[in-house]
Amino acid sequence: MITENRAFHSEQVQADRKGSNLALYALTLGAFAIGMTEFIIMGLLSEVATSLNVSIPMAGFLITGYALGVAIGAPFITIATHRMPRKALLLFLMILFIAGNALAALAPNYTVLMLARILAALTHGSFFGVGSVIAAELVPQEKRAGAIAIMFTGLTLANILGVPLGTFLGQAYGWRSTFWAITIIGIVALVGIVLLVPKVASATSNLRKELGVLKRPAVHVALLMTVFGFGGVFTAFTYISPILTDVTGFSPSSVSYILVLFGVGITIGNIYGGKLADRRLFPSLIGTLVALAIILAIFSFTDQNKILTLITVFILGVAAFGTVPGLQLHMLNTAKEAPTLASTLNIAAFNLGNALGAYIGGIVIDSGFAEGLPAVPWVASLVTVIGILFTIWGGKQQKRYS
């Protein structure tokens, strides 16, 4: 009898693990679709600018608009839907996401495309915020950062597969075809969430208590860590396509293959960043951010050489997403009583950093400062240094209150 009970327990544990893994994969698929929408403009910057008769920096502001849509919309959507069951909320967000990308594919001009990007962006923060909480709840306490990293693998896969393939598709058949492809992927992700993600309770039963947690200075510092720590990445990466073609001298057709290399780097960085964060959170965060600042500064010199550029782009990917699981876990640790809202706000902070980075890079290019494009990587490095300073401050706060 004891042997039978043990066998049954073992089978139950394996079934639970399988169910948890499938749920994580469904979240990852949704993350893939959303990540592809976020990043695809970078690979099609020139095509969109030419098609809509706007400048490269103006096309880059489509990234800024998306990021601001996340930063502004995420907390409002989270607050408005705080009593919704988490699975129902995910489904609602995916439907809105699908509608936004279909509108982007049909957009007759720049203004409508911007509105479509903002509509899709409204889903981003809440999806990753709720998804991070669900992912963390599906696994044991000591594996939470790893589970978050698995879900965020959807973002890395979007860079490895989605953005390069979407870039190739857009260059071959027009950028609208890429948004139709994203719409289809979104529908598949919606079905996956319906079938695989378990039903869980509402995000919170006491909104006032959650909002109260966000008054803590440590939460504000955590958000600034994310904004500037990740903002440096997008100061440079928003304009990676024109840097590769106009500065380094790669052909436009080579950009999609180089983005694959970057995607491989961020996949490695995301996975090992999660493992390092589970072991020693702040030392790993500071070390990764320092490496990121250094590689961005180095990119200002290596972008003159094709081989060195390829190496730099790969390492940049590793360092860039090595920060993501740790920054997200730190926010969850800092605001434990308000996990969904705090997690969503941190995703908004990532995108505020994206918007800030795209804006700063655009200003550098438009001003012609230090010849424009060549100056973008080292300016990006300075943005990351600010993130390092906030991270050191956040580490001191953690020691004080732990």
C-alpha positions, 0 to 999 in steps of 0.5 A: 500500500505504501509503495502504491501511494508513493507511486501515485504521489510520484505520478501526481507530481510529474503530472503537476510539473507537466501542467506547469510547464505547459502553462509556462509555454502558453505564457511564453507564446503570448510573450513571443507575439507581444515581443515581436510587435514591440521589436519589429519596427527596428528591423523595418525602420527604413521600409516603414519610413519610406512607405509612409514618407517620414524620416528615420527618427520619425519612424523610430518614434513608433517605438517611442509611442508603443513604449509610452502606451505601455508605460501609461496604459499598464497601470490604468488597465491593471487598476481597472481590471484588478478584480478580474480572474487572471486568466480572463484578464490574459484573454482580454489582453490578447484579444485587444493585442490582436485587434491592435496588430490587425489595425496596424496592418491596415493603417493607411498613414503614419497617424493610424499606425501610431494609434494601432501601435499604442492600442497593442501597447496597452496590453503589454504591461498587464500581460507581462505583469500578470504573466510574471506573477502566474509564472512565479506561482507555478513553481517552488519559491527557489525557482521563481526567477527561473520561471519568470525567465522562461516566460520572458524567453518568449521575448528572446525567441521573438528576437531570434525568430520573430524579428528576423523572419518578420524583417525578411517578410516585410522586406520581401512583401511589404511591412504590412505583411509582417503585422498580419503574421503577428496577428495570426500568431496572436490568435494562436497564443490566445488559443494556447492560453485558453487551453493550457493556463489554469484558472487562478484567483483575481489579481487582488482583493484590496486595491487600496492596500496595493496602491499603498505599497507603491508609496514606498521609496524602495519601489520608486528606486526599483522603477528607476533601476529598470528605466535607466538600466534597460533604457541604455539598451534601446538608446542604441538598439532602436537604431541598430538597422541604420547603424549596421547599414550606414555606419558599419556598411552591411547590406539591408538584407544582412540585418535580419541575420544579424538580428538572429545573432543578437537574439541568440545572445539575449536568449543566453543572457535571459536564461543565465540572468535568471539563474544568477539572480536566484543565487545572488540578486544584486551582485549579479545585477550590478555586474551585468549592468557594468558589462552592458555599459562597457559593451555599449561604449565599445560598440562606438569603436567596433561598429566601424568593423564588420567582424567586431560588430558581429561579436559586439552585437552578440555580447550586447544581447547577452548583457542586455537581457541578463538584467531582465529577470533580476530587475523583475524579481527585485520588484516582486521582492520589494512590493510583495503585498502588491505583486500584480500591480508592482510587476506590471509597473515594472514592465511599464518601466522597461518600456518607459526606458525603451521610449526614453532610449529611442527618444535620446537616440533620435535627438542625437541623430537629428542634432548631428552631435558627433556625426549622429549615428556613430555617437548613439552607442556611447550615449547609450552607455551613459544612460546605463551608467545612471541605471548602475547608480540607481541599482547600487542605491537599491541594494543599499535600501534592501540591506537596510530594510531586510 
